[in-house]
Amino acid sequence: MLKKREYKNSIFNIFENGKIVFGYTETGFKKEYLSEIYKCEILDLKQIHSDIVFFSSDIRKDSEGDGIILDQHGKLIIIRTADCTPLFFFSNDFTNAGIIHIGWRGLFEGIENQIFEKINVPVKDINFYIGPSIESNCYEVGVDLYDKFKDKKYRDRIFTKKSNDKYFMDVNLGITLSLLEKGIKKEQMSYSNICTFCDKNLPSYRRDRTKERIFNFMLLKPKMSDSFGE
Ligand SMILES: [Zn+2]
């Protein structure tokens, strides 16, 4: 679905059509490259593993939260990840779109549900793309997390027991099952199927304890009337 592009010897991956661009960067790609390429203002958040989702027009310099819904054209939003999941979404007509940051805390808080509360689009018209993130086989967690998720219907499908007090956790399956519970169909979901821990071209916090992050970005292109004036 996404295509590789190069800029200043760094790689980024994009989906693009006449209305939208979204994608993710690989290790070494600098945030300012995105403003150079797309020539627009960048909006991002101080991410805090919450269930707080902003409309892009409400973002201020110190805004704290973990999801952005684009309600503007010509602004580029960024969500940073290194093992956590970037959940991209967009309506069939590309008028509603955004990115949510989901780690185990976000999944526990149900941040993905904010999409349905904040946008007024029929469930059948929303598409999702799960970007590079840590896979279950590489994501060992303690029994405390398994216990914490006891009220989630999907719990026993996303945790695999490894030993008495260790489990593997599949955050992406948790997101998928949560969205299916909301009425999303499997055909509306797509996946990068790339594990940040396994793919050495992507930063992984678990693997490297790195400060480096993937920049997951999205831009609704300016409308024709915006570019040519009224
Ligand atoms: Zn892996």
py3Dmol code that shows the C-alpha trace and the ligand (Angstrom):
import py3Dmol

protein = """\
ATOM      1  CA  MET A   1       0.000   0.000   0.000  1.00  0.00           C
ATOM      2  CA  LEU A   2       2.802   2.463   0.887  1.00  0.00           C
ATOM      3  CA  LYS A   3       5.682   3.319  -1.433  1.00  0.00           C
ATOM      4  CA  LYS A   4       9.291   4.021  -0.456  1.00  0.00           C
ATOM      5  CA  ARG A   5      10.708   7.464  -1.209  1.00  0.00           C
ATOM      6  CA  GLU A   6      14.121   8.970  -0.552  1.00  0.00           C
ATOM      7  CA  TYR A   7      14.981  12.469   0.624  1.00  0.00           C
ATOM      8  CA  LYS A   8      18.510  13.575   1.616  1.00  0.00           C
ATOM      9  CA  ASN A   9      19.627   9.928   1.834  1.00  0.00           C
ATOM     10  CA  SER A  10      16.798   9.084   4.233  1.00  0.00           C
ATOM     11  CA  ILE A  11      13.829   6.874   3.569  1.00  0.00           C
ATOM     12  CA  PHE A  12      10.158   7.543   4.108  1.00  0.00           C
ATOM     13  CA  ASN A  13       7.123   5.543   3.064  1.00  0.00           C
ATOM     14  CA  ILE A  14       3.954   7.141   1.726  1.00  0.00           C
ATOM     15  CA  PHE A  15       0.460   6.627   0.457  1.00  0.00           C
ATOM     16  CA  GLU A  16      -0.675   9.511  -1.709  1.00  0.00           C
ATOM     17  CA  ASN A  17      -3.614  10.489  -3.895  1.00  0.00           C
ATOM     18  CA  GLY A  18      -5.173  13.809  -4.918  1.00  0.00           C
ATOM     19  CA  LYS A  19      -6.621  14.439  -1.464  1.00  0.00           C
ATOM     20  CA  ILE A  20      -4.314  12.953   1.157  1.00  0.00           C
ATOM     21  CA  VAL A  21      -0.733  11.979   1.953  1.00  0.00           C
ATOM     22  CA  PHE A  22       0.223   9.831   4.871  1.00  0.00           C
ATOM     23  CA  GLY A  23       3.123   7.647   5.825  1.00  0.00           C
ATOM     24  CA  TYR A  24       6.035   7.018   8.132  1.00  0.00           C
ATOM     25  CA  THR A  25       9.741   7.732   8.215  1.00  0.00           C
ATOM     26  CA  GLU A  26      12.678   5.392   8.793  1.00  0.00           C
ATOM     27  CA  THR A  27      15.677   5.842  11.087  1.00  0.00           C
ATOM     28  CA  GLY A  28      17.698   8.985  10.353  1.00  0.00           C
ATOM     29  CA  PHE A  29      14.844  10.922   8.769  1.00  0.00           C
ATOM     30  CA  LYS A  30      14.605  14.373  10.346  1.00  0.00           C
ATOM     31  CA  LYS A  31      11.322  16.032  11.257  1.00  0.00           C
ATOM     32  CA  GLU A  32      12.232  19.214   9.354  1.00  0.00           C
ATOM     33  CA  TYR A  33      12.544  17.208   6.133  1.00  0.00           C
ATOM     34  CA  LEU A  34       8.767  16.814   6.218  1.00  0.00           C
ATOM     35  CA  SER A  35       8.220  20.571   6.269  1.00  0.00           C
ATOM     36  CA  GLU A  36      10.793  20.952   3.467  1.00  0.00           C
ATOM     37  CA  ILE A  37       9.040  18.346   1.317  1.00  0.00           C
ATOM     38  CA  TYR A  38       5.442  19.358   1.975  1.00  0.00           C
ATOM     39  CA  LYS A  39       6.069  23.075   2.581  1.00  0.00           C
ATOM     40  CA  CYS A  40       3.574  23.389   5.366  1.00  0.00           C
ATOM     41  CA  GLU A  41       3.292  23.865   9.095  1.00  0.00           C
ATOM     42  CA  ILE A  42       3.791  20.804  11.297  1.00  0.00           C
ATOM     43  CA  LEU A  43       1.465  20.100  14.221  1.00  0.00           C
ATOM     44  CA  ASP A  44       2.372  17.606  16.924  1.00  0.00           C
ATOM     45  CA  LEU A  45       1.707  16.841  20.569  1.00  0.00           C
ATOM     46  CA  LYS A  46       3.583  16.084  23.729  1.00  0.00           C
ATOM     47  CA  GLN A  47       2.593  12.406  23.849  1.00  0.00           C
ATOM     48  CA  ILE A  48       1.689  11.057  27.270  1.00  0.00           C
ATOM     49  CA  HIS A  49       0.119   7.598  26.706  1.00  0.00           C
ATOM     50  CA  SER A  50      -3.361   8.987  27.349  1.00  0.00           C
ATOM     51  CA  ASP A  51      -6.745   8.678  25.645  1.00  0.00           C
ATOM     52  CA  ILE A  52      -6.732  12.354  24.673  1.00  0.00           C
ATOM     53  CA  VAL A  53      -7.368  13.139  20.999  1.00  0.00           C
ATOM     54  CA  PHE A  54      -7.163  16.648  19.534  1.00  0.00           C
ATOM     55  CA  PHE A  55      -8.609  18.241  16.456  1.00  0.00           C
ATOM     56  CA  SER A  56      -5.649  19.731  14.635  1.00  0.00           C
ATOM     57  CA  SER A  57      -7.067  23.269  14.858  1.00  0.00           C
ATOM     58  CA  ASP A  58      -7.077  23.029  18.679  1.00  0.00           C
ATOM     59  CA  ILE A  59      -3.390  22.118  19.013  1.00  0.00           C
ATOM     60  CA  ARG A  60      -1.221  24.672  20.799  1.00  0.00           C
ATOM     61  CA  LYS A  61       2.498  24.702  21.509  1.00  0.00           C
ATOM     62  CA  ASP A  62       2.331  22.607  24.683  1.00  0.00           C
ATOM     63  CA  SER A  63      -0.725  20.458  23.963  1.00  0.00           C
ATOM     64  CA  GLU A  64      -0.528  17.000  25.545  1.00  0.00           C
ATOM     65  CA  GLY A  65      -2.322  14.018  24.050  1.00  0.00           C
ATOM     66  CA  ASP A  66      -1.994  10.984  21.827  1.00  0.00           C
ATOM     67  CA  GLY A  67      -4.165  11.428  18.785  1.00  0.00           C
ATOM     68  CA  ILE A  68      -4.848  14.058  16.155  1.00  0.00           C
ATOM     69  CA  ILE A  69      -7.847  14.387  13.861  1.00  0.00           C
ATOM     70  CA  LEU A  70      -7.270  16.663  10.900  1.00  0.00           C
ATOM     71  CA  ASP A  71      -9.921  19.361  10.599  1.00  0.00           C
ATOM     72  CA  GLN A  72      -7.738  21.537   8.390  1.00  0.00           C
ATOM     73  CA  HIS A  73      -6.181  21.253   4.959  1.00  0.00           C
ATOM     74  CA  GLY A  74      -2.542  22.101   4.363  1.00  0.00           C
ATOM     75  CA  LYS A  75      -1.273  21.230   7.865  1.00  0.00           C
ATOM     76  CA  LEU A  76       0.907  18.202   8.479  1.00  0.00           C
ATOM     77  CA  ILE A  77       0.330  16.245  11.670  1.00  0.00           C
ATOM     78  CA  ILE A  78       2.939  14.009  13.303  1.00  0.00           C
ATOM     79  CA  ILE A  79       2.628  11.188  15.811  1.00  0.00           C
ATOM     80  CA  ARG A  80       5.939   9.768  17.089  1.00  0.00           C
ATOM     81  CA  THR A  81       6.421   6.072  17.781  1.00  0.00           C
ATOM     82  CA  ALA A  82       9.139   3.502  18.478  1.00  0.00           C
ATOM     83  CA  ASP A  83       7.349   0.153  19.082  1.00  0.00           C
ATOM     84  CA  CYS A  84       3.938   1.635  19.940  1.00  0.00           C
ATOM     85  CA  THR A  85       1.324   1.509  17.202  1.00  0.00           C
ATOM     86  CA  PRO A  86       0.460   4.392  14.902  1.00  0.00           C
ATOM     87  CA  LEU A  87      -3.177   3.884  13.928  1.00  0.00           C
ATOM     88  CA  PHE A  88      -3.986   5.869  10.785  1.00  0.00           C
ATOM     89  CA  PHE A  89      -7.600   6.355   9.766  1.00  0.00           C
ATOM     90  CA  PHE A  90      -9.388   8.076   6.894  1.00  0.00           C
ATOM     91  CA  SER A  91     -12.939   8.206   5.589  1.00  0.00           C
ATOM     92  CA  ASN A  92     -13.739   6.913   2.094  1.00  0.00           C
ATOM     93  CA  ASP A  93     -13.919  10.472   0.750  1.00  0.00           C
ATOM     94  CA  PHE A  94     -10.705  11.523   2.618  1.00  0.00           C
ATOM     95  CA  THR A  95     -12.454  14.388   4.404  1.00  0.00           C
ATOM     96  CA  ASN A  96     -11.984  12.884   7.888  1.00  0.00           C
ATOM     97  CA  ALA A  97      -8.588  11.508   8.809  1.00  0.00           C
ATOM     98  CA  GLY A  98      -6.040  11.301  11.564  1.00  0.00           C
ATOM     99  CA  ILE A  99      -3.426   9.331  13.503  1.00  0.00           C
ATOM    100  CA  ILE A 100      -3.611   7.854  16.992  1.00  0.00           C
ATOM    101  CA  HIS A 101      -0.684   6.702  19.161  1.00  0.00           C
ATOM    102  CA  ILE A 102      -1.503   3.413  20.902  1.00  0.00           C
ATOM    103  CA  GLY A 103       0.692   1.485  23.291  1.00  0.00           C
ATOM    104  CA  TRP A 104      -0.655  -0.851  25.957  1.00  0.00           C
ATOM    105  CA  ARG A 105      -1.790   2.127  28.019  1.00  0.00           C
ATOM    106  CA  GLY A 106      -3.684   3.689  25.135  1.00  0.00           C
ATOM    107  CA  LEU A 107      -5.318   0.363  24.352  1.00  0.00           C
ATOM    108  CA  PHE A 108      -6.259  -0.056  27.998  1.00  0.00           C
ATOM    109  CA  GLU A 109      -7.787   3.445  28.015  1.00  0.00           C
ATOM    110  CA  GLY A 110      -9.567   2.712  24.728  1.00  0.00           C
ATOM    111  CA  ILE A 111      -8.179   5.733  22.882  1.00  0.00           C
ATOM    112  CA  GLU A 112      -9.274   4.165  19.555  1.00  0.00           C
ATOM    113  CA  ASN A 113     -12.910   4.754  20.609  1.00  0.00           C
ATOM    114  CA  GLN A 114     -12.331   8.502  20.531  1.00  0.00           C
ATOM    115  CA  ILE A 115     -12.384   8.356  16.734  1.00  0.00           C
ATOM    116  CA  PHE A 116     -16.038   7.284  16.764  1.00  0.00           C
ATOM    117  CA  GLU A 117     -16.941   9.871  19.379  1.00  0.00           C
ATOM    118  CA  LYS A 118     -15.286  12.756  17.600  1.00  0.00           C
ATOM    119  CA  ILE A 119     -16.018  12.269  13.899  1.00  0.00           C
ATOM    120  CA  ASN A 120     -19.429  12.065  12.318  1.00  0.00           C
ATOM    121  CA  VAL A 121     -18.853   9.376   9.698  1.00  0.00           C
ATOM    122  CA  PRO A 122     -20.729   6.057   9.355  1.00  0.00           C
ATOM    123  CA  VAL A 123     -18.625   3.207  10.723  1.00  0.00           C
ATOM    124  CA  LYS A 124     -18.692   1.446   7.348  1.00  0.00           C
ATOM    125  CA  ASP A 125     -16.956   4.425   5.692  1.00  0.00           C
ATOM    126  CA  ILE A 126     -13.833   4.569   7.893  1.00  0.00           C
ATOM    127  CA  ASN A 127     -10.602   2.834   6.857  1.00  0.00           C
ATOM    128  CA  PHE A 128      -7.674   2.001   9.114  1.00  0.00           C
ATOM    129  CA  TYR A 129      -3.985   1.381   8.568  1.00  0.00           C
ATOM    130  CA  ILE A 130      -1.799  -0.026  11.330  1.00  0.00           C
ATOM    131  CA  GLY A 131       1.762   1.174  10.809  1.00  0.00           C
ATOM    132  CA  PRO A 132       5.064  -0.381  11.909  1.00  0.00           C
ATOM    133  CA  SER A 133       4.985  -1.411  15.553  1.00  0.00           C
ATOM    134  CA  ILE A 134       6.231  -4.169  17.831  1.00  0.00           C
ATOM    135  CA  GLU A 135       4.748  -7.598  17.127  1.00  0.00           C
ATOM    136  CA  SER A 136       3.542 -10.019  19.729  1.00  0.00           C
ATOM    137  CA  ASN A 137       6.558 -12.365  19.447  1.00  0.00           C
ATOM    138  CA  CYS A 138       8.866  -9.479  20.351  1.00  0.00           C
ATOM    139  CA  TYR A 139       6.711  -7.944  23.062  1.00  0.00           C
ATOM    140  CA  GLU A 140       7.016  -9.774  26.339  1.00  0.00           C
ATOM    141  CA  VAL A 141       5.090  -8.327  29.277  1.00  0.00           C
ATOM    142  CA  GLY A 142       4.453  -9.234  32.899  1.00  0.00           C
ATOM    143  CA  VAL A 143       1.435 -10.979  34.362  1.00  0.00           C
ATOM    144  CA  ASP A 144       0.424  -7.612  35.853  1.00  0.00           C
ATOM    145  CA  LEU A 145      -0.610  -6.415  32.378  1.00  0.00           C
ATOM    146  CA  TYR A 146      -2.579  -9.587  31.738  1.00  0.00           C
ATOM    147  CA  ASP A 147      -4.396  -9.004  35.045  1.00  0.00           C
ATOM    148  CA  LYS A 148      -4.994  -5.337  34.258  1.00  0.00           C
ATOM    149  CA  PHE A 149      -6.853  -6.223  31.034  1.00  0.00           C
ATOM    150  CA  LYS A 150      -9.264  -8.597  32.802  1.00  0.00           C
ATOM    151  CA  ASP A 151     -12.369  -6.612  31.796  1.00  0.00           C
ATOM    152  CA  LYS A 152     -11.507  -6.501  28.079  1.00  0.00           C
ATOM    153  CA  LYS A 153     -13.470  -9.037  26.029  1.00  0.00           C
ATOM    154  CA  TYR A 154     -10.500  -9.620  23.767  1.00  0.00           C
ATOM    155  CA  ARG A 155      -7.981 -10.274  26.568  1.00  0.00           C
ATOM    156  CA  ASP A 156      -7.407 -13.987  26.072  1.00  0.00           C
ATOM    157  CA  ARG A 157      -6.902 -13.533  22.337  1.00  0.00           C
ATOM    158  CA  ILE A 158      -4.154 -10.936  22.659  1.00  0.00           C
ATOM    159  CA  PHE A 159      -2.102 -12.422  25.500  1.00  0.00           C
ATOM    160  CA  THR A 160      -0.127 -15.642  24.993  1.00  0.00           C
ATOM    161  CA  LYS A 161       1.330 -17.249  28.082  1.00  0.00           C
ATOM    162  CA  LYS A 162       5.089 -17.744  27.979  1.00  0.00           C
ATOM    163  CA  SER A 163       5.812 -18.789  31.561  1.00  0.00           C
ATOM    164  CA  ASN A 164       4.217 -18.405  34.977  1.00  0.00           C
ATOM    165  CA  ASP A 165       4.586 -14.658  35.092  1.00  0.00           C
ATOM    166  CA  LYS A 166       5.392 -13.717  31.470  1.00  0.00           C
ATOM    167  CA  TYR A 167       3.103 -13.185  28.504  1.00  0.00           C
ATOM    168  CA  PHE A 168       3.438 -12.056  24.920  1.00  0.00           C
ATOM    169  CA  MET A 169       1.052  -9.207  24.146  1.00  0.00           C
ATOM    170  CA  ASP A 170      -0.401  -8.411  20.719  1.00  0.00           C
ATOM    171  CA  VAL A 171      -1.392  -4.747  20.872  1.00  0.00           C
ATOM    172  CA  ASN A 172      -2.303  -4.644  17.165  1.00  0.00           C
ATOM    173  CA  LEU A 173      -4.692  -7.562  17.535  1.00  0.00           C
ATOM    174  CA  GLY A 174      -6.199  -5.764  20.529  1.00  0.00           C
ATOM    175  CA  ILE A 175      -6.755  -2.640  18.421  1.00  0.00           C
ATOM    176  CA  THR A 176      -8.230  -4.748  15.606  1.00  0.00           C
ATOM    177  CA  LEU A 177     -10.613  -6.634  17.892  1.00  0.00           C
ATOM    178  CA  SER A 178     -11.682  -3.415  19.573  1.00  0.00           C
ATOM    179  CA  LEU A 179     -12.462  -1.860  16.172  1.00  0.00           C
ATOM    180  CA  LEU A 180     -14.335  -4.984  15.029  1.00  0.00           C
ATOM    181  CA  GLU A 181     -16.449  -4.718  18.195  1.00  0.00           C
ATOM    182  CA  LYS A 182     -17.432  -1.234  16.985  1.00  0.00           C
ATOM    183  CA  GLY A 183     -18.680  -2.656  13.683  1.00  0.00           C
ATOM    184  CA  ILE A 184     -15.585  -2.144  11.533  1.00  0.00           C
ATOM    185  CA  LYS A 185     -15.178  -4.966   8.997  1.00  0.00           C
ATOM    186  CA  LYS A 186     -11.879  -6.753   8.296  1.00  0.00           C
ATOM    187  CA  GLU A 187     -11.874  -5.312   4.749  1.00  0.00           C
ATOM    188  CA  GLN A 188     -11.610  -1.831   6.270  1.00  0.00           C
ATOM    189  CA  MET A 189      -8.335  -2.711   8.020  1.00  0.00           C
ATOM    190  CA  SER A 190      -4.858  -2.856   6.508  1.00  0.00           C
ATOM    191  CA  TYR A 191      -1.472  -3.462   8.064  1.00  0.00           C
ATOM    192  CA  SER A 192       2.167  -2.676   7.394  1.00  0.00           C
ATOM    193  CA  ASN A 193       3.046  -6.043   8.972  1.00  0.00           C
ATOM    194  CA  ILE A 194       6.408  -4.563   9.892  1.00  0.00           C
ATOM    195  CA  CYS A 195       7.804  -5.148  13.364  1.00  0.00           C
ATOM    196  CA  THR A 196       9.890  -2.257  14.682  1.00  0.00           C
ATOM    197  CA  PHE A 197      11.890  -4.610  16.914  1.00  0.00           C
ATOM    198  CA  CYS A 198      12.859  -6.888  13.985  1.00  0.00           C
ATOM    199  CA  ASP A 199      13.356  -4.253  11.265  1.00  0.00           C
ATOM    200  CA  LYS A 200      16.735  -2.586  11.826  1.00  0.00           C
ATOM    201  CA  ASN A 201      15.739   0.363   9.597  1.00  0.00           C
ATOM    202  CA  LEU A 202      13.208   1.469  12.184  1.00  0.00           C
ATOM    203  CA  PRO A 203      13.761   2.711  15.723  1.00  0.00           C
ATOM    204  CA  SER A 204      12.728   0.334  18.497  1.00  0.00           C
ATOM    205  CA  TYR A 205      12.671   1.471  22.088  1.00  0.00           C
ATOM    206  CA  ARG A 206      12.736  -2.111  23.382  1.00  0.00           C
ATOM    207  CA  ARG A 207      15.674  -3.063  21.187  1.00  0.00           C
ATOM    208  CA  ASP A 208      17.822   0.075  21.485  1.00  0.00           C
ATOM    209  CA  ARG A 209      16.392   2.205  24.328  1.00  0.00           C
ATOM    210  CA  THR A 210      16.700   4.893  21.682  1.00  0.00           C
ATOM    211  CA  LYS A 211      15.440   8.474  21.626  1.00  0.00           C
ATOM    212  CA  GLU A 212      14.958   8.118  17.872  1.00  0.00           C
ATOM    213  CA  ARG A 213      11.342   7.971  16.715  1.00  0.00           C
ATOM    214  CA  ILE A 214       9.338   7.158  13.622  1.00  0.00           C
ATOM    215  CA  PHE A 215       7.486  10.232  12.388  1.00  0.00           C
ATOM    216  CA  ASN A 216       4.043   9.050  11.359  1.00  0.00           C
ATOM    217  CA  PHE A 217       2.563  11.880   9.342  1.00  0.00           C
ATOM    218  CA  MET A 218      -0.582  12.872   7.503  1.00  0.00           C
ATOM    219  CA  LEU A 219      -1.673  15.820   5.414  1.00  0.00           C
ATOM    220  CA  LEU A 220      -4.973  16.684   3.762  1.00  0.00           C
ATOM    221  CA  LYS A 221      -3.975  18.469   0.588  1.00  0.00           C
ATOM    222  CA  PRO A 222      -5.160  22.053   0.136  1.00  0.00           C
ATOM    223  CA  LYS A 223      -8.416  22.223  -1.828  1.00  0.00           C
ATOM    224  CA  MET A 224      -8.253  23.693  -5.318  1.00  0.00           C
ATOM    225  CA  SER A 225     -10.163  26.762  -4.106  1.00  0.00           C
ATOM    226  CA  ASP A 226      -7.515  27.310  -1.396  1.00  0.00           C
ATOM    227  CA  SER A 227      -4.631  27.238  -3.814  1.00  0.00           C
ATOM    228  CA  PHE A 228      -6.219  29.486  -6.452  1.00  0.00           C
ATOM    229  CA  GLY A 229      -8.122  31.898  -4.219  1.00  0.00           C
ATOM    230  CA  GLU A 230     -11.863  32.565  -4.295  1.00  0.00           C
TER     231      GLU A 230
END
"""
ligand_1 = """\
1
ZN
Zn 9.603 -8.552 15.843
"""
view = py3Dmol.view(width=600, height=400)
view.addModel(protein, "pdb")
view.setStyle({"model": 0}, {"cartoon": {"style": "trace"}})
view.addModel(ligand_1, "xyz")
view.setStyle({"model": 1}, {"stick": {}})
view.zoomTo()
view.show()
